[in-house]
Amino acid sequence: MKKVPKAKAPRKTTKTQKSTAAKKQSNLDKLSLSDGKLEIEKARELEVLLGIDQMNVFKTNNLEVFKDDLSEMTLTDLQTLAAELGIFPGGNKMALKNRLTKEFISETKGRRAAMGSQKPIIDPKDPKFKEVQRLMSEGL
């Protein structure tokens, strides 16, 4: 006859184990995930307020916003944008995204960095001024 091993009794947790587990959980709750989406949304909102989408074929001066826009486009949308920019619209989706990204970088070189100027970008009397000021103070 074979011996059947006895089932092990469940381990009892002590108060110190519970308190360290609670501390670890509270520390984990304090952490926040940063995926960059918040910065992209801030950049989009600021560009809309400044009217960059009306001045620029790419509708943005921020590379991350442009890449995010490209990821949401279909092949037909990419081909249409490429044709508007004078880029050969053929090839697969990935090759077209790469061509558009290179074109974006070459076209917006110098406009992507924040440049200081003597006169304000937006008039302080403009109703959108407070919103722009809030977004710029939060940082991008």
FENZI-V707776 format. One record per backbone hydrogen bond with DSSP energy under -1.0 kcal/mol. NH is the residue of the N-H (numbers start at 1). CO is the residue of the C=O. Records with the same first field share a line. If there is no record, write none. Layout:
NH: CO + CO
This chain:
18: 14
19: 15
20: 16
21: 17
22: 18
23: 19
24: 20
25: 21
26: 22
27: 23
28: 24
29: 25
30: 26
40: 36
41: 37
42: 38
43: 39
44: 40
45: 41
46: 42
47: 43
48: 44
49: 45
50: 46
51: 47
52: 47
54: 51
56: 52
66: 62
67: 63
68: 64
69: 65
70: 66
71: 67
73: 70
78: 74
79: 75
80: 76
81: 77
82: 78
83: 79
84: 80
85: 81
87: 82
96: 92
97: 93
98: 94
99: 95
100: 96
101: 97
102: 98
103: 99
104: 100
105: 101
106: 102
107: 103
108: 104
111: 108
112: 108
126: 123
129: 126
132: 128
133: 129
134: 130
135: 131
136: 132
137: 133
138: 134
